[in-house]
Amino acid sequence: MQINVLFFASYKDQTGKRRVQLELDNITNIGELKLHLVELYPGLKATINSALLSIDNEFAFDEDLIRDYAEVAVFPPVSGGILEIKPTYYAVIEDKIDLNDCLSKITTEETGAACIFSGMVRGYTKRENSHVTEYLVYEAYKSMAKIKLQQVIDEIRVRWPLVEGISIIQRIGHLVPGDPTVVIACSAGHRDTGVFEAARYGIDRLKEIVPIWKKEVGPDGALWVEGEYRPNINDKS
């Protein structure tokens, strides 16, 4: 299938393209096309979920099928008002997590409260099957993980609109007891804006939909730890 894709405004800047012609194999709908565009133009990763798309001059949604020779446009919401830019940062990293740097990324002159949740490697687990952990190995499906981290942030913003800054950092690789594994930080003007609840939601949601796994290694051997949550149609971004 062959289509023409048009980019407008900020999306034209991010891709460096005004129009491209694409040959598509095994891509049938808008949702699949968005993922493909991120592969072609990595600069779209942080904004593709905010983009509006159309097919032949009609607004299109993820499940809409794409016809051969269709004209697909990618553009931001139509101008009309002042854009409020809220500090946002998310990443999957292999280096140590710097909590101060994480907080600084979401702190502005209007920030009066921040809540930080940090998970870390336990050296000894008491509940359930008591055991010693020598180290953990975290692995991620990085390209999908980043998209789902953005989804978690988007969901937090819908539920707690007074939360201003949001930062989510997941570390992967070899981690020893005491190492921070993940950080969810939320900031706002005041403490009664939902920052506590938003940070709790962030870590719970990350554990449900972000493709990250850990191997636990101890004196008795190694085991990949798997969760029980199975995503459903409502978990799609």
Beta strands, then each sheet from edge to edge (+ up, - down):
strand 1: 2-7
strand 2: 19-23
strand 3: 52-55
strand 4: 58-60
strand 5: 71-75
strand 6: 88-93
strand 7: 113-120
strand 8: 124-125
strand 9: 131-132
strand 10: 135-140
strand 11: 165-171
strand 12: 173-175
strand 13: 180-188
strand 14: 212-218
strand 15: 221-225
sheet 1: 2+ 1- 5- 3+ 4-
sheet 2: 6+ 11+ 13- 7+
sheet 3: 8+ 9-
sheet 4: 12+ 10- 14+ 15-
end
